[in-house]
Amino acid sequence: MSLKDFKEKNIKIGVKQCSKAIVKNEASKLYVARDAEIFVTENLIRLAEANNIEIVFVESMKELGRLSGIDVKATSVVEIL
């Protein structure tokens, strides 16, 4: 996935925002950084699995932040329908 592809999508960044989007049935895909602490992301991953949301793992939080268009690391990003 390229930065251009990612920026063209409507996204929410961070565990809280991702969780809210999944609960509201607004999410179509969840991106999770592989190097994020498991205690931060495990409940989010379970929530996505329970709601049949596709999960894509990105190599690092730095890369996920860059793809999201922010200057800081990101643990998770959700693509909104």
PDB file as gemmi writes it, atoms N, CA and C in Angstrom:
CRYST1    1.000    1.000    1.000  90.00  90.00  90.00 P 1                      
ATOM      1  N   MET A   1       0.844  -1.177   0.000  1.00  0.00           N  
ATOM      2  CA  MET A   1       0.000   0.000   0.000  1.00  0.00           C  
ATOM      3  C   MET A   1       0.886   1.235   0.000  1.00  0.00           C  
ATOM      4  N   SER A   2       0.516   2.213  -0.769  1.00  0.00           N  
ATOM      5  CA  SER A   2       1.294   3.445  -0.836  1.00  0.00           C  
ATOM      6  C   SER A   2       0.638   4.535   0.002  1.00  0.00           C  
ATOM      7  N   LEU A   3       1.409   5.568   0.266  1.00  0.00           N  
ATOM      8  CA  LEU A   3       0.910   6.706   1.026  1.00  0.00           C  
ATOM      9  C   LEU A   3      -0.284   7.335   0.318  1.00  0.00           C  
ATOM     10  N   LYS A   4      -0.236   7.429  -0.992  1.00  0.00           N  
ATOM     11  CA  LYS A   4      -1.333   8.015  -1.764  1.00  0.00           C  
ATOM     12  C   LYS A   4      -2.619   7.204  -1.593  1.00  0.00           C  
ATOM     13  N   ASP A   5      -2.508   5.872  -1.677  1.00  0.00           N  
ATOM     14  CA  ASP A   5      -3.677   5.007  -1.518  1.00  0.00           C  
ATOM     15  C   ASP A   5      -4.301   5.184  -0.140  1.00  0.00           C  
ATOM     16  N   PHE A   6      -3.456   5.274   0.860  1.00  0.00           N  
ATOM     17  CA  PHE A   6      -3.926   5.375   2.235  1.00  0.00           C  
ATOM     18  C   PHE A   6      -4.599   6.716   2.493  1.00  0.00           C  
ATOM     19  N   LYS A   7      -4.032   7.791   1.960  1.00  0.00           N  
ATOM     20  CA  LYS A   7      -4.580   9.133   2.190  1.00  0.00           C  
ATOM     21  C   LYS A   7      -5.919   9.346   1.505  1.00  0.00           C  
ATOM     22  N   GLU A   8      -6.208   8.569   0.463  1.00  0.00           N  
ATOM     23  CA  GLU A   8      -7.475   8.716  -0.248  1.00  0.00           C  
ATOM     24  C   GLU A   8      -8.634   8.086   0.513  1.00  0.00           C  
ATOM     25  N   LYS A   9      -8.335   7.357   1.570  1.00  0.00           N  
ATOM     26  CA  LYS A   9      -9.370   6.669   2.339  1.00  0.00           C  
ATOM     27  C   LYS A   9      -9.740   7.489   3.568  1.00  0.00           C  
ATOM     28  N   ASN A  10     -10.952   7.310   4.037  1.00  0.00           N  
ATOM     29  CA  ASN A  10     -11.404   7.937   5.268  1.00  0.00           C  
ATOM     30  C   ASN A  10     -10.942   7.040   6.412  1.00  0.00           C  
ATOM     31  N   ILE A  11     -10.124   7.567   7.326  1.00  0.00           N  
ATOM     32  CA  ILE A  11      -9.545   6.744   8.388  1.00  0.00           C  
ATOM     33  C   ILE A  11      -9.727   7.372   9.762  1.00  0.00           C  
ATOM     34  N   LYS A  12      -9.588   6.536  10.774  1.00  0.00           N  
ATOM     35  CA  LYS A  12      -9.516   6.958  12.175  1.00  0.00           C  
ATOM     36  C   LYS A  12      -8.227   6.369  12.719  1.00  0.00           C  
ATOM     37  N   ILE A  13      -7.528   7.132  13.558  1.00  0.00           N  
ATOM     38  CA  ILE A  13      -6.226   6.716  14.063  1.00  0.00           C  
ATOM     39  C   ILE A  13      -6.279   6.545  15.572  1.00  0.00           C  
ATOM     40  N   GLY A  14      -5.667   5.462  16.062  1.00  0.00           N  
ATOM     41  CA  GLY A  14      -5.558   5.221  17.499  1.00  0.00           C  
ATOM     42  C   GLY A  14      -6.537   4.165  17.975  1.00  0.00           C  
ATOM     43  N   VAL A  15      -6.184   3.533  19.074  1.00  0.00           N  
ATOM     44  CA  VAL A  15      -6.982   2.423  19.604  1.00  0.00           C  
ATOM     45  C   VAL A  15      -8.402   2.850  19.960  1.00  0.00           C  
ATOM     46  N   LYS A  16      -8.541   3.980  20.655  1.00  0.00           N  
ATOM     47  CA  LYS A  16      -9.887   4.427  21.058  1.00  0.00           C  
ATOM     48  C   LYS A  16     -10.774   4.722  19.851  1.00  0.00           C  
ATOM     49  N   GLN A  17     -10.239   5.468  18.901  1.00  0.00           N  
ATOM     50  CA  GLN A  17     -11.026   5.816  17.720  1.00  0.00           C  
ATOM     51  C   GLN A  17     -11.350   4.586  16.879  1.00  0.00           C  
ATOM     52  N   CYS A  18     -10.392   3.675  16.779  1.00  0.00           N  
ATOM     53  CA  CYS A  18     -10.627   2.434  16.028  1.00  0.00           C  
ATOM     54  C   CYS A  18     -11.709   1.595  16.701  1.00  0.00           C  
ATOM     55  N   SER A  19     -11.626   1.473  18.019  1.00  0.00           N  
ATOM     56  CA  SER A  19     -12.628   0.696  18.767  1.00  0.00           C  
ATOM     57  C   SER A  19     -14.029   1.264  18.571  1.00  0.00           C  
ATOM     58  N   LYS A  20     -14.144   2.577  18.683  1.00  0.00           N  
ATOM     59  CA  LYS A  20     -15.446   3.230  18.504  1.00  0.00           C  
ATOM     60  C   LYS A  20     -16.008   2.968  17.106  1.00  0.00           C  
ATOM     61  N   ALA A  21     -15.162   3.078  16.100  1.00  0.00           N  
ATOM     62  CA  ALA A  21     -15.602   2.865  14.711  1.00  0.00           C  
ATOM     63  C   ALA A  21     -16.069   1.428  14.501  1.00  0.00           C  
ATOM     64  N   ILE A  22     -15.369   0.469  15.100  1.00  0.00           N  
ATOM     65  CA  ILE A  22     -15.756  -0.941  14.956  1.00  0.00           C  
ATOM     66  C   ILE A  22     -17.082  -1.194  15.657  1.00  0.00           C  
ATOM     67  N   VAL A  23     -17.245  -0.679  16.860  1.00  0.00           N  
ATOM     68  CA  VAL A  23     -18.492  -0.865  17.617  1.00  0.00           C  
ATOM     69  C   VAL A  23     -19.681  -0.247  16.880  1.00  0.00           C  
ATOM     70  N   LYS A  24     -19.459   0.893  16.222  1.00  0.00           N  
ATOM     71  CA  LYS A  24     -20.525   1.572  15.472  1.00  0.00           C  
ATOM     72  C   LYS A  24     -20.734   0.979  14.074  1.00  0.00           C  
ATOM     73  N   ASN A  25     -20.024  -0.103  13.753  1.00  0.00           N  
ATOM     74  CA  ASN A  25     -20.101  -0.747  12.437  1.00  0.00           C  
ATOM     75  C   ASN A  25     -19.719   0.194  11.298  1.00  0.00           C  
ATOM     76  N   GLU A  26     -18.755   1.061  11.549  1.00  0.00           N  
ATOM     77  CA  GLU A  26     -18.275   1.989  10.534  1.00  0.00           C  
ATOM     78  C   GLU A  26     -16.987   1.516   9.877  1.00  0.00           C  
ATOM     79  N   ALA A  27     -16.351   0.502  10.433  1.00  0.00           N  
ATOM     80  CA  ALA A  27     -15.022   0.082   9.969  1.00  0.00           C  
ATOM     81  C   ALA A  27     -15.106  -0.992   8.892  1.00  0.00           C  
ATOM     82  N   SER A  28     -14.193  -0.888   7.929  1.00  0.00           N  
ATOM     83  CA  SER A  28     -14.123  -1.927   6.910  1.00  0.00           C  
ATOM     84  C   SER A  28     -12.806  -2.700   6.978  1.00  0.00           C  
ATOM     85  N   LYS A  29     -11.768  -2.077   7.530  1.00  0.00           N  
ATOM     86  CA  LYS A  29     -10.465  -2.730   7.613  1.00  0.00           C  
ATOM     87  C   LYS A  29      -9.670  -2.112   8.753  1.00  0.00           C  
ATOM     88  N   LEU A  30      -8.954  -2.950   9.498  1.00  0.00           N  
ATOM     89  CA  LEU A  30      -8.126  -2.495  10.609  1.00  0.00           C  
ATOM     90  C   LEU A  30      -6.665  -2.730  10.269  1.00  0.00           C  
ATOM     91  N   TYR A  31      -5.844  -1.710  10.454  1.00  0.00           N  
ATOM     92  CA  TYR A  31      -4.400  -1.816  10.271  1.00  0.00           C  
ATOM     93  C   TYR A  31      -3.752  -1.746  11.644  1.00  0.00           C  
ATOM     94  N   VAL A  32      -2.871  -2.700  11.942  1.00  0.00           N  
ATOM     95  CA  VAL A  32      -2.208  -2.760  13.246  1.00  0.00           C  
ATOM     96  C   VAL A  32      -0.708  -2.865  13.024  1.00  0.00           C  
ATOM     97  N   ALA A  33       0.055  -2.099  13.791  1.00  0.00           N  
ATOM     98  CA  ALA A  33       1.511  -2.154  13.704  1.00  0.00           C  
ATOM     99  C   ALA A  33       2.019  -3.407  14.405  1.00  0.00           C  
ATOM    100  N   ARG A  34       2.902  -4.144  13.748  1.00  0.00           N  
ATOM    101  CA  ARG A  34       3.457  -5.373  14.318  1.00  0.00           C  
ATOM    102  C   ARG A  34       4.290  -5.113  15.574  1.00  0.00           C  
ATOM    103  N   ASP A  35       4.913  -3.947  15.666  1.00  0.00           N  
ATOM    104  CA  ASP A  35       5.767  -3.677  16.820  1.00  0.00           C  
ATOM    105  C   ASP A  35       5.036  -2.984  17.973  1.00  0.00           C  
ATOM    106  N   ALA A  36       3.723  -2.844  17.869  1.00  0.00           N  
ATOM    107  CA  ALA A  36       2.939  -2.269  18.969  1.00  0.00           C  
ATOM    108  C   ALA A  36       2.860  -3.275  20.111  1.00  0.00           C  
ATOM    109  N   GLU A  37       2.822  -2.758  21.334  1.00  0.00           N  
ATOM    110  CA  GLU A  37       2.704  -3.622  22.508  1.00  0.00           C  
ATOM    111  C   GLU A  37       1.399  -4.415  22.432  1.00  0.00           C  
ATOM    112  N   ILE A  38       1.487  -5.705  22.687  1.00  0.00           N  
ATOM    113  CA  ILE A  38       0.313  -6.590  22.568  1.00  0.00           C  
ATOM    114  C   ILE A  38      -0.796  -6.185  23.530  1.00  0.00           C  
ATOM    115  N   PHE A  39      -0.437  -5.711  24.727  1.00  0.00           N  
ATOM    116  CA  PHE A  39      -1.484  -5.327  25.682  1.00  0.00           C  
ATOM    117  C   PHE A  39      -2.269  -4.110  25.190  1.00  0.00           C  
ATOM    118  N   VAL A  40      -1.704  -3.354  24.272  1.00  0.00           N  
ATOM    119  CA  VAL A  40      -2.389  -2.187  23.709  1.00  0.00           C  
ATOM    120  C   VAL A  40      -3.352  -2.606  22.603  1.00  0.00           C  
ATOM    121  N   THR A  41      -2.970  -3.601  21.816  1.00  0.00           N  
ATOM    122  CA  THR A  41      -3.743  -3.945  20.624  1.00  0.00           C  
ATOM    123  C   THR A  41      -4.585  -5.215  20.721  1.00  0.00           C  
ATOM    124  N   GLU A  42      -4.348  -6.066  21.716  1.00  0.00           N  
ATOM    125  CA  GLU A  42      -5.024  -7.369  21.717  1.00  0.00           C  
ATOM    126  C   GLU A  42      -6.546  -7.266  21.792  1.00  0.00           C  
ATOM    127  N   ASN A  43      -7.079  -6.371  22.615  1.00  0.00           N  
ATOM    128  CA  ASN A  43      -8.539  -6.227  22.693  1.00  0.00           C  
ATOM    129  C   ASN A  43      -9.118  -5.670  21.398  1.00  0.00           C  
ATOM    130  N   LEU A  44      -8.382  -4.767  20.768  1.00  0.00           N  
ATOM    131  CA  LEU A  44      -8.821  -4.207  19.495  1.00  0.00           C  
ATOM    132  C   LEU A  44      -8.862  -5.290  18.412  1.00  0.00           C  
ATOM    133  N   ILE A  45      -7.850  -6.128  18.390  1.00  0.00           N  
ATOM    134  CA  ILE A  45      -7.803  -7.223  17.416  1.00  0.00           C  
ATOM    135  C   ILE A  45      -8.957  -8.195  17.650  1.00  0.00           C  
ATOM    136  N   ARG A  46      -9.218  -8.516  18.906  1.00  0.00           N  
ATOM    137  CA  ARG A  46     -10.353  -9.410  19.227  1.00  0.00           C  
ATOM    138  C   ARG A  46     -11.678  -8.788  18.791  1.00  0.00           C  
ATOM    139  N   LEU A  47     -11.834  -7.504  19.046  1.00  0.00           N  
ATOM    140  CA  LEU A  47     -13.058  -6.808  18.663  1.00  0.00           C  
ATOM    141  C   LEU A  47     -13.237  -6.850  17.140  1.00  0.00           C  
ATOM    142  N   ALA A  48     -12.162  -6.627  16.416  1.00  0.00           N  
ATOM    143  CA  ALA A  48     -12.224  -6.678  14.951  1.00  0.00           C  
ATOM    144  C   ALA A  48     -12.580  -8.081  14.471  1.00  0.00           C  
ATOM    145  N   GLU A  49     -11.960  -9.092  15.063  1.00  0.00           N  
ATOM    146  CA  GLU A  49     -12.257 -10.475  14.678  1.00  0.00           C  
ATOM    147  C   GLU A  49     -13.721 -10.827  14.959  1.00  0.00           C  
ATOM    148  N   ALA A  50     -14.230 -10.381  16.097  1.00  0.00           N  
ATOM    149  CA  ALA A  50     -15.619 -10.660  16.468  1.00  0.00           C  
ATOM    150  C   ALA A  50     -16.609  -9.986  15.525  1.00  0.00           C  
ATOM    151  N   ASN A  51     -16.180  -8.895  14.912  1.00  0.00           N  
ATOM    152  CA  ASN A  51     -17.047  -8.155  13.986  1.00  0.00           C  
ATOM    153  C   ASN A  51     -16.693  -8.395  12.524  1.00  0.00           C  
ATOM    154  N   ASN A  52     -15.899  -9.436  12.273  1.00  0.00           N  
ATOM    155  CA  ASN A  52     -15.510  -9.823  10.908  1.00  0.00           C  
ATOM    156  C   ASN A  52     -14.873  -8.687  10.111  1.00  0.00           C  
ATOM    157  N   ILE A  53     -14.013  -7.924  10.783  1.00  0.00           N  
ATOM    158  CA  ILE A  53     -13.276  -6.847  10.145  1.00  0.00           C  
ATOM    159  C   ILE A  53     -11.923  -7.406   9.696  1.00  0.00           C  
ATOM    160  N   GLU A  54     -11.547  -7.154   8.460  1.00  0.00           N  
ATOM    161  CA  GLU A  54     -10.254  -7.594   7.959  1.00  0.00           C  
ATOM    162  C   GLU A  54      -9.137  -6.881   8.718  1.00  0.00           C  
ATOM    163  N   ILE A  55      -8.112  -7.629   9.121  1.00  0.00           N  
ATOM    164  CA  ILE A  55      -6.982  -7.075   9.860  1.00  0.00           C  
ATOM    165  C   ILE A  55      -5.736  -7.174   8.987  1.00  0.00           C  
ATOM    166  N   VAL A  56      -5.049  -6.043   8.832  1.00  0.00           N  
ATOM    167  CA  VAL A  56      -3.819  -5.977   8.059  1.00  0.00           C  
ATOM    168  C   VAL A  56      -2.705  -5.529   8.997  1.00  0.00           C  
ATOM    169  N   PHE A  57      -1.625  -6.295   9.039  1.00  0.00           N  
ATOM    170  CA  PHE A  57      -0.502  -5.932   9.895  1.00  0.00           C  
ATOM    171  C   PHE A  57       0.528  -5.163   9.085  1.00  0.00           C  
ATOM    172  N   VAL A  58       0.943  -4.023   9.642  1.00  0.00           N  
ATOM    173  CA  VAL A  58       1.949  -3.155   9.033  1.00  0.00           C  
ATOM    174  C   VAL A  58       3.238  -3.341   9.826  1.00  0.00           C  
ATOM    175  N   GLU A  59       4.371  -3.233   9.173  1.00  0.00           N  
ATOM    176  CA  GLU A  59       5.664  -3.558   9.775  1.00  0.00           C  
ATOM    177  C   GLU A  59       5.965  -2.811  11.070  1.00  0.00           C  
ATOM    178  N   SER A  60       5.678  -1.509  11.138  1.00  0.00           N  
ATOM    179  CA  SER A  60       6.039  -0.759  12.344  1.00  0.00           C  
ATOM    180  C   SER A  60       5.052   0.373  12.612  1.00  0.00           C  
ATOM    181  N   MET A  61       5.086   0.870  13.852  1.00  0.00           N  
ATOM    182  CA  MET A  61       4.243   2.002  14.223  1.00  0.00           C  
ATOM    183  C   MET A  61       4.674   3.252  13.457  1.00  0.00           C  
ATOM    184  N   LYS A  62       5.958   3.391  13.250  1.00  0.00           N  
ATOM    185  CA  LYS A  62       6.477   4.525  12.494  1.00  0.00           C  
ATOM    186  C   LYS A  62       5.925   4.514  11.064  1.00  0.00           C  
ATOM    187  N   GLU A  63       5.949   3.340  10.433  1.00  0.00           N  
ATOM    188  CA  GLU A  63       5.432   3.199   9.067  1.00  0.00           C  
ATOM    189  C   GLU A  63       3.924   3.462   9.020  1.00  0.00           C  
ATOM    190  N   LEU A  64       3.196   2.959   9.984  1.00  0.00           N  
ATOM    191  CA  LEU A  64       1.744   3.169  10.020  1.00  0.00           C  
ATOM    192  C   LEU A  64       1.419   4.647  10.218  1.00  0.00           C  
ATOM    193  N   GLY A  65       2.176   5.322  11.072  1.00  0.00           N  
ATOM    194  CA  GLY A  65       1.996   6.763  11.252  1.00  0.00           C  
ATOM    195  C   GLY A  65       2.271   7.519   9.966  1.00  0.00           C  
ATOM    196  N   ARG A  66       3.358   7.158   9.278  1.00  0.00           N  
ATOM    197  CA  ARG A  66       3.712   7.801   8.016  1.00  0.00           C  
ATOM    198  C   ARG A  66       2.625   7.589   6.966  1.00  0.00           C  
ATOM    199  N   LEU A  67       2.136   6.355   6.860  1.00  0.00           N  
ATOM    200  CA  LEU A  67       1.076   6.056   5.895  1.00  0.00           C  
ATOM    201  C   LEU A  67      -0.209   6.823   6.212  1.00  0.00           C  
ATOM    202  N   SER A  68      -0.427   7.085   7.498  1.00  0.00           N  
ATOM    203  CA  SER A  68      -1.632   7.790   7.935  1.00  0.00           C  
ATOM    204  C   SER A  68      -1.531   9.292   7.747  1.00  0.00           C  
ATOM    205  N   GLY A  69      -0.340   9.760   7.434  1.00  0.00           N  
ATOM    206  CA  GLY A  69      -0.149  11.189   7.214  1.00  0.00           C  
ATOM    207  C   GLY A  69       0.093  11.965   8.485  1.00  0.00           C  
ATOM    208  N   ILE A  70       0.535  11.292   9.564  1.00  0.00           N  
ATOM    209  CA  ILE A  70       0.840  11.988  10.808  1.00  0.00           C  
ATOM    210  C   ILE A  70       2.343  11.879  11.077  1.00  0.00           C  
ATOM    211  N   ASP A  71       2.848  12.785  11.906  1.00  0.00           N  
ATOM    212  CA  ASP A  71       4.283  12.837  12.180  1.00  0.00           C  
ATOM    213  C   ASP A  71       4.702  12.028  13.399  1.00  0.00           C  
ATOM    214  N   VAL A  72       3.812  11.232  13.943  1.00  0.00           N  
ATOM    215  CA  VAL A  72       4.120  10.400  15.104  1.00  0.00           C  
ATOM    216  C   VAL A  72       3.760   8.952  14.800  1.00  0.00           C  
ATOM    217  N   LYS A  73       4.195   8.067  15.676  1.00  0.00           N  
ATOM    218  CA  LYS A  73       3.902   6.651  15.497  1.00  0.00           C  
ATOM    219  C   LYS A  73       2.419   6.378  15.761  1.00  0.00           C  
ATOM    220  N   ALA A  74       1.896   5.338  15.136  1.00  0.00           N  
ATOM    221  CA  ALA A  74       0.498   4.942  15.338  1.00  0.00           C  
ATOM    222  C   ALA A  74       0.437   3.430  15.576  1.00  0.00           C  
ATOM    223  N   THR A  75      -0.325   3.031  16.587  1.00  0.00           N  
ATOM    224  CA  THR A  75      -0.474   1.586  16.857  1.00  0.00           C  
ATOM    225  C   THR A  75      -1.513   0.971  15.941  1.00  0.00           C  
ATOM    226  N   SER A  76      -2.567   1.752  15.634  1.00  0.00           N  
ATOM    227  CA  SER A  76      -3.671   1.201  14.856  1.00  0.00           C  
ATOM    228  C   SER A  76      -4.386   2.289  14.070  1.00  0.00           C  
ATOM    229  N   VAL A  77      -4.928   1.877  12.936  1.00  0.00           N  
ATOM    230  CA  VAL A  77      -5.709   2.754  12.062  1.00  0.00           C  
ATOM    231  C   VAL A  77      -6.847   1.926  11.507  1.00  0.00           C  
ATOM    232  N   VAL A  78      -8.024   2.520  11.427  1.00  0.00           N  
ATOM    233  CA  VAL A  78      -9.157   1.812  10.848  1.00  0.00           C  
ATOM    234  C   VAL A  78      -9.656   2.577   9.628  1.00  0.00           C  
ATOM    235  N   GLU A  79      -9.993   1.836   8.600  1.00  0.00           N  
ATOM    236  CA  GLU A  79     -10.554   2.393   7.368  1.00  0.00           C  
ATOM    237  C   GLU A  79     -12.074   2.452   7.554  1.00  0.00           C  
ATOM    238  N   ILE A  80     -12.638   3.608   7.306  1.00  0.00           N  
ATOM    239  CA  ILE A  80     -14.072   3.817   7.495  1.00  0.00           C  
ATOM    240  C   ILE A  80     -14.813   3.546   6.186  1.00  0.00           C  
ATOM    241  N   LEU A  81     -15.996   2.937   6.306  1.00  0.00           N  
ATOM    242  CA  LEU A  81     -16.826   2.628   5.142  1.00  0.00           C  
ATOM    243  C   LEU A  81     -17.232   3.878   4.401  1.00  0.00           C  
TER     244      LEU A  81                                                      
END                                                                             
